[in-house]
Amino acid sequence: MKHVFTEEDADWWWIRNEHKVGLFPFGERDPVLDIVYTLQLRPENALEIGCANGWRLRELNREYGTKIAGTELSKRARNRRESVIKKARQPFSLFDFKTDTFDTVILGFCMYLMNRDDLFMVAREVDRVLQDRGYVIIHDFIEVAPQSFVYKHNPKLRSYKMDYAKMFLWNPAYRALGNTPKAQDGSMVRVLQKSVNEAWPRGGE
């Protein structure tokens, strides 16, 4: 039987983490926002998958006037949301969003708990809603060699670590733009840029 991360599991994650969402130890900053500022991305239309209550999107809106949208599986988190946050269909769906809508898509620490059968759909849907010259920002557990572990909060589930940027980088339309140093917990932020027009330079004719 296949077990997937459910709305109930997401609610329990929110209960465990609500008190520290958006907060960082003294002297530290959110690595996603930090790399956005460092690379001067200045998103105009941003989507975050796994956005909790939308706190990071709210900061982008305050800083840049970014138009924001998000999906979140946890009902408890959505109850404390910004008005732009939508329920994420289980297990993953961006079908509510039109093609070429966003110049920035953030995968906000959610890939490690997604069903492995959905990875191709994730990549397809992110690519569909992302505009050319737009950015994919991946914040997750990044490992060169894929690994899986029993999810300590629910032994029926597994968590998965891999280099999630590879879901896009096989395609010459995507290139790695930058990343943060790996944190103590093994997480990292990787930023990719999509450029279809530059992917296939003309050969001899």
C-alpha positions in Angstrom: 0.0 0.0 0.0 1.3 3.4 -0.9 1.4 6.0 1.9 1.6 9.7 1.1 1.9 12.8 3.1 -1.6 13.9 3.9 -3.4 17.1 5.1 -3.4 15.5 8.5 0.4 15.0 8.4 0.8 18.6 7.3 -1.3 19.8 10.1 0.8 18.0 12.6 3.9 19.5 11.0 2.3 23.0 11.5 1.5 22.2 15.1 5.1 21.3 15.8 6.6 24.2 13.9 4.1 27.1 14.1 6.0 28.8 16.9 9.2 29.1 14.8 7.9 29.6 11.3 9.6 32.6 9.8 11.9 33.0 12.8 15.6 32.4 12.8 18.4 32.5 15.5 20.0 35.8 16.2 22.2 36.8 13.3 20.7 34.4 10.8 18.3 35.1 7.9 15.9 33.0 5.8 18.2 31.4 3.2 15.6 31.7 0.5 15.0 35.4 1.0 18.8 35.9 1.5 19.6 34.4 -1.9 16.8 36.3 -3.6 18.3 39.6 -2.3 21.9 38.5 -3.1 21.1 37.6 -6.7 18.8 40.7 -7.0 16.0 38.6 -8.5 13.3 41.1 -7.8 10.3 38.8 -8.5 7.2 40.4 -10.0 4.9 37.3 -9.8 5.9 34.6 -7.3 4.4 31.2 -6.4 5.5 29.2 -3.4 4.6 25.5 -3.1 4.6 24.5 0.6 4.2 28.1 1.7 2.9 27.5 5.3 1.0 30.6 6.3 2.6 32.7 3.5 5.1 34.5 5.6 7.9 34.4 3.0 5.5 35.5 0.2 4.4 38.4 2.4 8.0 39.5 2.8 8.5 39.5 -1.0 5.4 41.6 -1.4 6.6 44.1 1.2 10.1 44.3 -0.3 9.3 44.4 -4.0 5.6 44.7 -4.4 5.6 41.2 -5.7 2.2 39.7 -6.7 2.1 36.5 -4.7 0.3 33.1 -4.7 0.9 29.9 -2.8 -0.3 26.4 -2.1 -0.2 24.7 1.3 -1.5 21.3 2.3 -2.0 22.1 6.0 -5.5 23.4 6.8 -4.2 24.8 10.1 -1.5 26.8 8.3 -4.0 28.0 5.7 -6.3 29.3 8.5 -3.5 31.7 9.4 -2.7 32.5 5.7 -2.5 35.5 3.5 -5.6 35.6 1.3 -3.6 34.4 -1.7 -2.8 31.0 -0.3 -4.7 28.1 -1.7 -5.2 24.5 -0.6 -2.8 22.2 -2.3 -4.5 19.3 -3.9 -3.2 16.0 -2.7 -0.6 15.0 -3.6 0.5 17.9 -5.8 -1.2 20.1 -8.3 -0.7 23.5 -9.9 -3.6 23.0 -12.3 -5.4 26.0 -10.9 -2.7 28.3 -12.3 -2.4 29.4 -15.9 0.6 28.7 -18.1 3.4 31.2 -18.0 2.0 33.0 -14.9 5.0 33.3 -12.6 8.5 34.6 -13.0 9.5 32.9 -9.8 8.5 29.5 -8.4 9.7 28.5 -4.9 9.6 24.9 -3.8 9.6 25.6 -0.1 11.0 22.6 1.8 8.3 20.2 0.6 10.0 17.9 -2.0 11.5 15.6 0.6 8.0 14.4 1.6 6.4 14.2 -1.8 5.4 10.9 -3.4 8.2 9.7 -5.7 5.7 8.9 -8.4 4.8 12.6 -8.6 8.3 14.0 -9.4 7.8 14.1 -13.1 4.4 15.9 -12.6 6.1 18.4 -10.3 8.7 19.3 -12.8 6.2 19.5 -15.6 3.8 21.7 -13.8 6.5 24.0 -12.4 7.9 24.4 -16.0 4.4 25.0 -17.3 3.5 27.9 -15.0 7.0 29.4 -15.1 7.7 32.1 -17.6 10.7 32.1 -19.8 13.7 33.8 -18.1 12.0 32.9 -14.8 13.5 31.3 -11.7 13.0 28.1 -9.8 14.1 28.3 -6.2 14.5 24.9 -4.4 14.9 24.8 -0.6 15.2 21.2 0.6 17.5 18.5 1.8 20.1 18.3 -1.0 22.3 15.2 -1.4 24.3 14.1 -4.4 23.4 10.4 -3.9 19.6 9.9 -3.4 18.7 8.5 0.0 15.4 7.6 1.8 14.6 7.5 5.6 11.7 6.6 7.8 9.9 9.8 8.6 10.3 10.1 12.3 6.9 11.7 12.9 5.0 8.9 11.0 6.7 5.5 10.6 4.4 4.8 7.6 6.0 7.5 5.6 9.5 8.0 4.2 11.4 11.2 3.6 13.7 11.5 0.6 16.9 13.4 0.0 18.5 14.1 -3.4 19.6 16.9 -5.6 16.2 18.1 -6.6 17.7 20.6 -9.1 18.4 17.6 -11.3 14.7 17.3 -12.0 15.2 20.4 -14.2 18.9 20.5 -15.1 18.7 17.6 -17.5 16.9 20.1 -19.8 19.2 22.6 -21.5 16.5 25.3 -21.0 17.6 25.4 -17.3 20.9 26.4 -15.8 22.1 26.7 -12.2 22.4 30.3 -11.1 23.5 30.0 -7.5 23.1 28.3 -4.2 23.6 28.8 -0.5 26.1 26.8 1.6 24.7 23.6 3.0 23.2 24.1 6.4 23.9 21.8 9.4 20.8 19.8 8.8 21.8 19.1 5.2 19.5 21.6 3.6 20.4 24.0 0.9 18.8 26.6 -1.5 19.5 26.2 -5.2 18.4 28.7 -7.8 17.8 27.8 -11.4 16.9 30.0 -14.4 14.8 29.0 -17.4 15.8 30.2 -20.8 14.2 28.3 -23.7 15.5 30.7 -26.4 19.1 30.3 -25.3 18.9 26.5 -24.8 19.6 25.4 -28.3 22.0 27.6 -30.2 21.9 27.3 -34.0 24.4 24.9 -35.6 25.7 25.0 -39.1 23.1 25.2 -41.8 
